[in-house]
Amino acid sequence: MEWRRGIGALGAAALLAACSGGADVGQSCDSVGSADECVTNAICTDEPGGNVCAEICQEDTDCPSAYFCDSVPGSSEDTCQIRR
């Protein structure tokens, strides 16, 4: 009986994860400027290796050292983008 509860909890967790957003920061996405494909506080951004979900930022200091805060085409948000 205990294993059934465990399976039910795992199924509920998977369902919540599927409904709670999209791709994590750094994972691929299709539509630049779309927040719908990415987890909360991230937007699809064009990067040299392809489109990825990137963290929303307000200024350069919000980003890791190899990144800077820049505008995203098709969006009013800025994201942390790799320095090119």
N, C-alpha and C positions, 0 to 999 in steps of 0.2 A: 504494500500500500504506500510506503514512503517513496518508492521510486516513481510512482505515478505523480506524486506532488512535485518531485524534482523535474520530471519531464514537462509538467504543466507550467512550472515557473520558467523553464528554459524557453518554452514556446511563447509565453507572454513577453519575456524579455526580447525575443527576436521580433515579435510583432511591434513592440514599442520602438525598437531601433529602426525598423522599416518605416514607421510612421513619423519619426522624429526629425527627418531631414533627408539629406542625401549624402553625397561624397564628403569625406573628411578633407581637411586642408592638405594639399599636396596630391590629392587623387584627381584623376582625369574627369573632365566634364565636357559638354558639347557647346553650349551657347554662351559666349563671352557676354558678360553683363548680367547674367541670370543668377539670382540668389536661390531660385527654386531647386536647382540641382545640387546645392551644397548644404552642409550643416549650418546651423545658426551662426551668425557673425562671419560668414564667408560668402564669396561671390566667385563665379567662374571668370578667370583672368587668362589672357594670352601670355604664355611664357615661351622662351626659346625652344623647349622640347615639346610644346603642345599646350593645349588648354588645361588648366588645373584650378581647383578651388583654392582661393587664397583668403587669408584673414583680413577682415576690414580694419582699417587704421585711420587715424586722424593726422598723424605726423610721423616723420622718420623714426623718432625714438620709440614708437610703438612696435617697431619691427626688429627682427634679428639683425646682426651687424652686416650680413651679406645682402640685405634687402633695403629697399626704400619705399616710402609711402607715395603712391602715384594713382592717378585717375584710371578708371576702367571704362573703355568704350561701351556705350550703351547703358551706362549706370551713373547715378549721381554720387556713388560711393568711391572711396579710395581703398586700395588694398596694398599689402606688403608684396612687392615685386622684386625679383632677383635683379641685382645690379648687372647690367650688360656691358 
